[in-house]
């Protein structure tokens, strides 16, 4: 037996507010989301996605040692 969960109006309004704040580059609203801004990619990430050892989010840590994908070798 499955139960269909219909999100309420407050839930949808909260998600729209979060998306709007992300698009405008604003910090998360007070008491809504705990987040840390990654200094490398400037994205707001949840604390569990932030690596304090490298001071970067997990996505940036995964790409730290990879070369830049550029086709111009003469700039080196």
Buried (B, 14 or more C-beta within 10 A) or exposed (E): EEEEEEEEEEEEEBEEEBEEBEEEEEEBEEEEEEBBBBEBEEBBBEEEBBBEEEEBBEEBBEEEEEEEEEEEEEEE
